Amino acid sequence: MIARIIKQISEQAQEARAAAGAPRRSTPSESRRRRSEMDREARRYVSGVSLLALLACVILGLLSLVVTRRPWPLLGFALAGLYLLFALKVANQWERAVVLRFGKFQGLKGPGLFVLVPIVDVVTHLVDQRVRVTDVSAESALTKDTVPVNVDAIVFWTVWDAQKAVLEVADYLDAIALSAQTALRETIGRHQLAEMITEREQLGKQLQTILDEKTNPWGITVQSVEIRDVRIPADLEDAMSRQAQAERERQARIILGTAETEISARFVEAGNAYKDHPLALHLRAMNMLYEAIKEKGSMVIVPSSAVETMGLGGLSGMTALAQGGMGPKAAS
């Protein structure tokens, strides 16, 4: 029942956002990132350990109240529990906590359990120092040859200095995303469409170099940039397809013409070889006739003039040729 009510409330909230024109979450990765950010934001104030400490203090206070019949131990344990609730903090293995004392940078805490002075010390950020991924897209960006393209890229980056990332940049997450998008558009404008399609790896390395030079002073390193997709308008895609087809047809005609030239040159060489050797030409003719009549029991009609030229002696010669094991009979 409760799950059904929660589902209805969620659906109503989505409909309200759609009616108001509010953008929905685009990808599952973006949704996971937002949940992770909300979890870190909550752990800046309280953690599971501090809640457990508060619960333990309350239980001890109630036991002391039962034993002593006085409220003072309960009050003392309650105050201690409140202190521990806001004093005990936990940072995960991959996180660093940025602590300010009266607004001044005090230091980095974590990973693990650490203790702060409530009100005096404040955890402003829990910085994730693992490799992180940011999706970047450039829509209708013009290449060097003025072709509009839509490019999607993925940026892999990590925070190696949490102090610089927090103190030097107001919001390093937005700074990374916007810097990557700007660098992607600039890189697209420096390359032609053919280079964008065939040299994605080189383009990603150039983007990585540009971004790394910009983000290193912030304590952030861009490890790599991968071009995921390059989309062009449908009309231009059809034109490029026709161009490629025409190019292949042209190459096929060139290859066919080259083959014909080589074949004709070979025929000229063969004719020159047979020119002064009539006996060789007769033997070649007999071999061609044998190849023609040996397949599938076929019959080949040869003009008598050709038979006399080959010196086979007319029809009797052809019969003798067949009886000699040359294959099927041939009639003149």
PyMOL commands that set and color helices and strands:
alter all, ss='L'
color gray80, all
select helices_A, chain A and resi 2-20+28-43+48-68+72-87+162-167+172-189+193-198+200-218+234-275+278-293+304-310+314-326
alter helices_A, ss='H'
color red, helices_A
select strands_A, chain A and resi 88-91+95-101+104-109+112-115+121-128+132-142+148-159+220-231
alter strands_A, ss='S'
color yellow, strands_A
deselect
rebuild
show_as cartoon
